Amino acid sequence: MNGMERWNLGRLGKDIYWDGHNLARLAALYGTPLFVVSRKRLERSFEQMKKAFLAEGLDVDVFFSFKTNPLPQALKALTACGVGAEIISEFEMWLARRLGLGGDRILVNGPLKPRALLDQAVECGARMINVETTAELHVLKEIAEKLGKKANIGLRINPGLKKRRLQFTTTTGSSSSPIGFRRLSEEWNAALKLIKERRDLFQFRGLHFHIGTGICSPAPYREALTHALSFMDSLLENGLSPEILDIGGGFNIPTLKEINLWEAARLFLWNKPQEPPDAKNRPTLLREVARACADQLGGYAQARGISLPKIFIEPGRALSGSSQLLLLTVNSVRERPAGPSSVFCDGGAMSLSQILISEYHAIFVANKPETGQLKKYNIFGSLPTPLDLVSFQRRLPPLSRGDILAVMDTGAYFTSLGNNFAGPRPAVVMLENGTSVLIRRRETFEDLVARDIEF
């Protein structure tokens, strides 16, 4: 097998099918570039995620990181399964409320939350507002007094992870990160004092940490949990009992890899291709993180005679990443006598999404069977710059004009960080119940200038 089964892709004749749909036919019907979302894979990702924690005897709630892929119809599919919203902006609050979510299914994060967002969060009874500074606590105190409602708050902590050279994955949770309270700091002690004094305005819920992105090993989560327990000691000493521990997200998926600083240097300085992910043991990541939570928190709670806290997780890429693919059309192929040939498509890193530069994505030719004769290609978008990259030195069946490429795992940040640098942004189609449904139309030229005055 060539790995297609990892996405439940199948080939019938020369064409690739996904959820019973011919990808080349979808490209012909809707045009390219085209994002294709599988509702079935979205739902399955959520079920597998929740099952991993339930299997360890943990009570868990899942809040999808709305910034990861704010497609309303995809969010609607997730919320129908019971997924909540992890939001960082007023737009995302508006989107969550528009989708019919009550405050009990909304989690509010962010290092700089606008006053208007905090107003809405308290007013709707957001499940937990993860506070990062005492200044933010004072703002929430004023809002709670004005509205006559308690603010449900959590405290975001800095778990102080060891910084790893050339790795970006755990930067957010490292000791050098400016985000989160530090244990035994003056600000931490001031926050606890204010919460205790104003129990009439604050409903203390628990602790929160988020350590990074693209994390492939459970080790950083174990380290963060160990630090979180010392914060819990401090809470208990101050008469505060956390009912929730929010461990954030950052879980990678086994079929995708975010490149590190060394790999980025190799790519841009020496034209060395991104390396594919080493999938060894990665499918067990969520189970191992859940087991670490159960072991460390269970032992801690039992030793201190307190209840095991409820676990919140905030997945983004791990929930939506593999549920979406991108279809591109090959517009021209330029053969080289030595080295990789060049392929130019209708989308790349600069003309579609810069995420293509920073991640390794599997690529298949959707309309042509794989043979033993693979060729090496550098694949670019349509802009006159090598930065409009899809992939370097990728081995694929011989390509020709009109071929359709399927770029996998594009369900995280491709739509939210997409651009219209070279023209209109792509359409999005969802596969559900045996049909393909257009859930976002392709941008028009008129859309691109609709906000310009007197054009």
Wavefront OBJ file of the C-alpha trace (Angstrom):
o trace
v 0.000 0.000 0.000
v 1.149 3.561 -0.680
v -0.287 5.004 2.508
v -3.641 6.142 1.094
v -5.508 3.897 3.519
v -4.421 6.164 6.382
v -6.974 8.721 5.120
v -9.501 6.084 3.970
v -8.709 6.957 0.384
v -9.325 4.306 -2.233
v -8.567 3.911 -5.920
v -11.082 2.694 -8.473
v -9.454 2.330 -11.852
v -7.103 5.260 -12.192
v -9.009 7.665 -9.917
v -8.857 8.243 -6.156
v -12.088 8.241 -4.151
v -12.772 9.739 -0.712
v -15.969 8.882 1.129
v -17.260 7.464 -2.143
v -16.501 10.618 -4.153
v -14.205 10.792 -7.161
v -11.717 13.578 -6.366
v -10.937 14.365 -10.006
v -14.668 14.676 -10.682
v -15.058 17.055 -7.739
v -12.248 19.165 -9.199
v -14.020 19.257 -12.561
v -17.382 20.099 -10.958
v -16.277 22.854 -8.568
v -12.946 23.984 -10.037
v -9.573 24.217 -8.328
v -8.019 25.114 -6.008
v -10.679 23.351 -3.950
v -10.852 22.358 -0.304
v -12.784 19.160 0.404
v -14.013 18.415 3.948
v -15.105 14.960 5.117
v -17.814 15.213 7.755
v -17.321 11.523 8.543
v -13.646 12.056 9.394
v -14.481 15.107 11.517
v -16.935 13.099 13.578
v -14.606 10.110 13.827
v -11.729 12.300 15.058
v -13.897 13.628 17.869
v -15.103 10.157 18.850
v -11.560 8.752 18.962
v -10.333 11.733 20.970
v -13.035 11.500 23.598
v -12.707 7.707 23.791
v -8.976 7.990 24.588
v -9.720 9.926 27.791
v -12.862 8.025 28.778
v -10.872 4.776 28.550
v -8.663 6.088 31.371
v -11.663 6.839 33.582
v -11.446 10.596 33.018
v -14.373 12.977 32.687
v -13.475 15.045 29.617
v -14.985 17.875 27.588
v -13.663 18.799 24.140
v -13.538 22.428 22.966
v -12.478 22.907 19.354
v -10.059 25.754 18.688
v -12.248 27.891 16.417
v -9.246 29.808 15.045
v -7.932 26.561 13.525
v -10.668 26.280 10.907
v -13.609 28.680 11.283
v -15.761 27.167 8.529
v -19.335 27.575 9.841
v -20.655 24.318 8.365
v -17.686 22.314 9.668
v -18.146 23.913 13.095
v -21.853 23.094 12.924
v -20.998 19.427 12.312
v -18.648 19.382 15.303
v -20.997 21.169 17.685
v -23.735 18.702 16.728
v -21.463 15.985 18.164
v -21.144 17.851 21.464
v -17.913 19.744 20.819
v -17.626 23.134 22.512
v -15.913 26.316 21.295
v -12.475 27.495 22.386
v -12.380 31.144 21.332
v -9.908 34.032 21.426
v -11.799 36.854 19.674
v -15.102 38.676 19.388
v -15.580 37.188 15.922
v -15.310 33.682 17.307
v -17.708 34.537 20.147
v -20.167 35.837 17.529
v -19.696 32.661 15.505
v -20.236 30.399 18.539
v -23.403 32.254 19.527
v -24.628 32.253 15.903
v -24.206 28.462 15.922
v -26.481 28.316 18.969
v -23.896 27.492 21.627
v -24.752 28.467 25.175
v -22.152 29.867 27.518
v -21.615 26.463 29.136
v -20.050 25.305 25.847
v -17.735 28.302 25.373
v -14.174 28.545 26.659
v -12.439 31.940 26.436
v -8.657 32.242 26.001
v -6.095 34.755 24.814
v -3.321 36.921 26.245
v -5.161 40.146 25.371
v -8.934 39.799 25.545
v -10.833 42.928 24.442
v -13.168 44.439 27.040
v -16.102 43.756 24.734
v -15.205 40.044 24.605
v -14.993 39.843 28.399
v -18.364 41.623 28.675
v -19.940 39.024 26.401
v -18.189 36.140 28.168
v -19.550 37.131 31.590
v -22.979 38.000 30.226
v -23.425 34.621 28.493
v -21.958 32.658 31.413
v -18.948 31.312 29.528
v -17.837 27.997 31.032
v -14.379 29.280 31.883
v -12.520 32.517 31.142
v -8.832 31.693 31.424
v -7.253 34.743 33.032
v -3.576 35.545 32.440
v -2.945 38.708 34.507
v -4.235 40.433 37.639
v -5.148 43.414 35.434
v -7.554 41.132 33.557
v -9.009 39.974 36.881
v -9.732 43.575 37.843
v -11.526 44.166 34.529
v -13.632 41.050 35.107
v -14.405 42.261 38.628
v -15.777 45.519 37.210
v -17.833 43.672 34.598
v -19.244 41.208 37.131
v -20.234 44.097 39.428
v -21.906 45.935 36.540
v -23.836 42.881 35.302
v -24.573 41.447 38.730
v -23.255 38.063 37.561
v -20.326 35.940 38.649
v -17.470 35.447 36.205
v -16.436 31.808 35.747
v -12.663 32.040 35.802
v -9.652 29.821 35.401
v -6.017 30.785 35.835
v -3.639 30.178 32.975
v -0.283 29.013 34.277
v 3.167 28.900 32.741
v 4.319 25.313 33.334
v 7.949 26.317 32.809
v 8.963 23.595 30.357
v 12.603 23.244 29.410
v 13.339 25.023 26.164
v 14.366 22.680 23.362
v 16.864 23.922 20.794
v 15.709 24.163 17.169
v 12.181 23.101 18.185
v 9.115 25.346 18.082
v 6.652 22.796 19.402
v 6.651 23.632 23.129
v 7.626 27.314 22.967
v 4.276 28.461 24.371
v 4.754 26.483 27.570
v 8.470 27.126 28.038
v 9.940 29.050 30.945
v 10.875 31.875 28.542
v 7.289 32.354 27.368
v 5.612 35.582 28.567
v 2.242 33.812 28.765
v 0.679 32.618 32.001
v 1.134 33.022 35.742
v 4.359 31.815 37.327
v 4.091 29.928 40.580
v 5.041 31.851 43.739
v 5.338 35.114 41.771
v 3.893 38.289 43.251
v 1.278 38.393 40.517
v 0.195 34.800 41.221
v -0.202 35.548 44.918
v -2.079 38.783 44.136
v -4.464 36.890 41.847
v -5.250 34.290 44.523
v -5.822 37.044 47.094
v -8.268 38.897 44.830
v -10.193 35.714 43.984
v -10.531 34.816 47.660
v -11.656 38.328 48.596
v -14.277 38.565 45.851
v -15.939 35.169 45.884
v -19.167 37.096 45.391
v -17.958 38.078 41.896
v -15.673 35.214 40.877
v -16.568 31.568 40.483
v -13.178 29.863 40.466
v -13.189 26.883 38.100
v -9.636 25.661 37.705
v -6.273 25.808 35.984
v -5.265 26.023 32.361
v -2.061 25.487 30.421
v -1.284 25.264 26.731
v 2.238 24.202 25.895
v 2.569 24.489 22.122
v 1.757 22.991 18.755
v 2.595 19.942 16.675
v 3.634 17.947 19.745
v 4.366 14.311 18.931
v 5.403 12.954 22.318
v 3.551 12.682 25.648
v 6.707 13.713 27.553
v 6.046 17.504 27.473
v 2.509 16.920 28.755
v 3.847 14.808 31.639
v 6.301 17.585 32.475
v 3.538 20.224 32.331
v 1.268 18.097 34.544
v 4.015 17.768 37.133
v 4.358 21.551 37.276
v 0.567 21.974 37.342
v 0.394 19.879 40.515
v 2.632 22.373 42.311
v 0.206 25.136 41.306
v -2.630 23.005 42.654
v -0.790 22.775 45.988
v -0.733 26.563 46.081
v -4.463 26.728 45.333
v -5.366 24.245 48.054
v -3.239 26.122 50.566
v -5.347 29.193 49.766
v -8.662 27.403 50.132
v -9.316 27.126 46.385
v -10.148 23.735 44.929
v -9.849 23.364 41.126
v -12.713 21.403 39.623
v -11.220 21.638 36.095
v -7.770 21.149 34.600
v -7.583 22.453 31.049
v -4.529 20.905 29.364
v -4.909 22.858 26.120
v -4.169 21.256 22.780
v -1.131 21.095 20.520
v -1.523 17.376 19.724
v -0.063 16.521 16.348
v -1.561 13.989 13.968
v 0.549 11.063 12.699
v 0.287 11.916 8.997
v 1.498 15.533 9.222
v 4.713 17.144 10.409
v 5.560 20.738 11.298
v 9.147 21.402 10.308
v 11.638 22.669 12.896
v 14.262 25.416 12.551
v 16.922 23.045 11.217
v 14.604 21.630 8.573
v 13.566 25.155 7.549
v 17.235 26.073 7.076
v 17.838 22.930 5.003
v 14.801 23.763 2.864
v 15.631 27.385 2.075
v 19.429 27.352 2.152
v 20.158 24.014 0.466
v 16.865 23.074 -1.202
v 16.575 19.940 0.877
v 13.009 18.566 0.972
v 10.830 18.456 4.068
v 11.108 15.077 5.715
v 7.927 12.987 6.097
v 6.717 12.306 9.631
v 7.996 9.308 11.508
v 4.677 7.717 12.371
v 6.159 5.263 14.881
v 3.931 5.158 17.973
v 2.270 8.487 17.182
v -1.248 7.082 16.856
v -1.040 6.367 20.589
v -0.247 9.977 21.573
v -3.704 10.893 22.870
v -3.986 7.629 24.799
v -0.620 8.255 26.422
v -1.526 11.841 27.331
v -4.817 10.595 28.810
v -2.952 7.921 30.771
v -0.526 10.537 32.123
v -3.482 12.660 33.267
v -5.123 9.680 34.957
v -1.923 8.513 36.669
v -0.600 11.856 37.852
v -3.906 13.520 38.721
v -5.434 10.347 40.158
v -2.558 9.780 42.541
v -2.504 13.446 43.534
v -6.245 13.615 44.214
v -6.230 10.383 46.204
v -3.291 11.498 48.354
v -5.013 14.761 49.230
v -8.542 13.466 49.539
v -9.969 15.691 46.799
v -12.045 14.951 43.716
v -10.325 14.205 40.435
v -10.663 17.361 38.308
v -12.577 17.295 35.065
v -10.293 17.468 32.017
v -10.767 20.046 29.277
v -8.872 19.686 25.998
v -8.648 22.282 23.230
v -7.676 20.420 20.044
v -7.270 22.203 16.754
v -5.130 20.350 14.222
v -5.718 16.989 15.929
v -9.457 17.312 15.411
v -9.802 18.938 11.993
v -6.437 18.491 10.249
v -6.959 15.167 8.495
v -10.625 15.839 7.733
v -9.800 18.186 4.855
v -7.750 17.966 1.670
v -6.790 20.402 -1.061
v -7.158 19.750 -4.779
v -4.801 21.526 -7.184
v -4.555 21.359 -10.983
v -1.202 20.974 -12.732
v -0.932 23.814 -15.257
v 2.516 23.091 -16.656
v 5.478 20.737 -16.281
v 9.011 21.811 -17.102
v 11.347 18.891 -17.486
v 14.978 19.176 -16.431
v 17.835 17.064 -17.819
v 19.260 16.756 -14.305
v 17.560 17.057 -10.957
v 13.863 17.425 -10.214
v 11.485 18.733 -12.864
v 9.331 21.756 -12.009
v 5.559 21.605 -11.763
v 3.353 24.701 -11.637
v -0.136 24.466 -10.130
v -2.969 26.882 -9.434
v -2.077 27.317 -5.749
v 0.931 27.418 -3.468
v 2.295 28.851 -0.233
v 2.140 32.513 -1.296
v -0.955 32.340 -3.488
v -2.999 30.101 -1.191
v -1.613 29.442 2.299
v 1.845 29.932 3.775
v 1.269 26.837 5.928
v 2.543 24.835 2.943
v 6.057 26.115 3.701
v 6.095 25.107 7.353
v 4.593 21.615 7.176
v 5.076 18.320 5.375
v 1.889 17.132 3.632
v 1.370 13.880 1.785
v 0.472 14.376 -1.891
v -1.283 11.978 -4.269
v -2.142 12.222 -7.956
v -5.919 11.911 -7.913
v -6.438 10.948 -11.556
v -3.485 8.705 -12.313
v -2.473 5.314 -10.858
v 0.883 4.993 -9.153
v 3.398 2.908 -11.068
v 6.887 1.739 -10.283
v 8.258 4.650 -12.332
v 8.108 7.620 -9.993
v 9.721 10.939 -10.868
v 11.042 13.682 -8.604
v 9.309 17.070 -8.796
v 9.564 20.525 -7.284
v 5.952 21.704 -7.081
v 5.053 25.400 -7.106
v 1.994 27.612 -7.332
v 1.364 30.146 -10.083
v 3.291 33.166 -8.725
v 6.694 34.154 -10.153
v 8.591 33.273 -6.981
v 10.006 30.021 -5.589
v 8.321 30.925 -2.279
v 4.986 29.972 -3.838
v 5.849 26.430 -2.868
v 3.778 23.272 -2.568
v 6.630 20.816 -2.038
v 10.259 20.163 -2.920
v 11.595 16.951 -4.441
v 8.405 14.944 -4.183
v 8.331 11.520 -5.876
v 5.130 11.104 -7.906
v 3.942 9.306 -11.048
v 4.906 11.185 -14.246
v 2.854 14.392 -14.302
v 1.310 16.282 -17.201
v -0.905 19.317 -17.691
v -4.408 18.798 -16.270
v -3.444 16.276 -13.597
v -5.102 16.736 -10.191
v -2.999 16.722 -7.021
v -4.558 15.920 -3.657
v -2.683 17.610 -0.792
v -3.668 15.899 2.452
v -4.235 17.190 6.000
v -5.190 20.769 5.133
v -7.924 21.151 7.749
v -5.848 23.241 10.165
v -5.082 26.921 9.475
v -5.347 26.653 5.687
v -8.676 28.460 5.550
v -8.120 30.718 8.569
v -4.685 31.874 7.325
v -5.473 31.638 3.613
v -4.882 34.683 1.439
v -6.026 36.221 -1.815
v -2.624 37.561 -2.808
v -2.959 36.358 -6.386
v -6.731 36.234 -6.684
v -9.928 34.872 -5.150
v -9.765 32.350 -2.320
v -10.938 28.759 -3.018
v -14.344 27.207 -2.630
v -14.957 24.585 0.055
v -17.035 21.429 -0.398
v -18.246 19.097 2.360
v -18.824 15.379 1.805
v -21.768 14.166 3.872
v -24.483 11.526 3.551
v -23.215 10.412 0.149
v -23.366 13.891 -1.394
v -21.009 16.805 -1.949
v -22.297 20.145 -0.674
v -20.786 23.537 -1.449
v -20.305 25.161 1.978
v -18.221 28.159 0.884
v -18.331 29.568 -2.628
v -15.209 30.695 -4.424
v -14.443 34.381 -3.949
v -15.190 36.667 -6.878
v -13.276 39.708 -8.101
v -16.149 41.794 -6.757
v -15.607 40.262 -3.295
v -11.998 41.417 -3.359
v -12.966 45.082 -3.794
v -16.320 45.052 -1.956
v -14.925 47.017 1.019
v -13.230 49.683 -1.106
v -14.966 53.064 -1.125
v -16.229 54.479 -4.447
v -14.432 51.965 -6.607
l 1 2 3 4 5 6 7 8 9 10 11 12 13 14 15 16 17 18 19 20 21 22 23 24 25 26 27 28 29 30 31 32 33 34 35 36 37 38 39 40 41 42 43 44 45 46 47 48 49 50 51 52 53 54 55 56 57 58 59 60 61 62 63 64 65 66 67 68 69 70 71 72 73 74 75 76 77 78 79 80 81 82 83 84 85 86 87 88 89 90 91 92 93 94 95 96 97 98 99 100 101 102 103 104 105 106 107 108 109 110 111 112 113 114 115 116 117 118 119 120 121 122 123 124 125 126 127 128 129 130 131 132 133 134 135 136 137 138 139 140 141 142 143 144 145 146 147 148 149 150 151 152 153 154 155 156 157 158 159 160 161 162 163 164 165 166 167 168 169 170 171 172 173 174 175 176 177 178 179 180 181 182 183 184 185 186 187 188 189 190 191 192 193 194 195 196 197 198 199 200 201 202 203 204 205 206 207 208 209 210 211 212 213 214 215 216 217 218 219 220 221 222 223 224 225 226 227 228 229 230 231 232 233 234 235 236 237 238 239 240 241 242 243 244 245 246 247 248 249 250 251 252 253 254 255 256 257 258 259 260 261 262 263 264 265 266 267 268 269 270 271 272 273 274 275 276 277 278 279 280 281 282 283 284 285 286 287 288 289 290 291 292 293 294 295 296 297 298 299 300 301 302 303 304 305 306 307 308 309 310 311 312 313 314 315 316 317 318 319 320 321 322 323 324 325 326 327 328 329 330 331 332 333 334 335 336 337 338 339 340 341 342 343 344 345 346 347 348 349 350 351 352 353 354 355 356 357 358 359 360 361 362 363 364 365 366 367 368 369 370 371 372 373 374 375 376 377 378 379 380 381 382 383 384 385 386 387 388 389 390 391 392 393 394 395 396 397 398 399 400 401 402 403 404 405 406 407 408 409 410 411 412 413 414 415 416 417 418 419 420 421 422 423 424 425 426 427 428 429 430 431 432 433 434 435 436 437 438 439 440 441 442 443 444 445 446 447 448 449 450 451 452 453 454 455
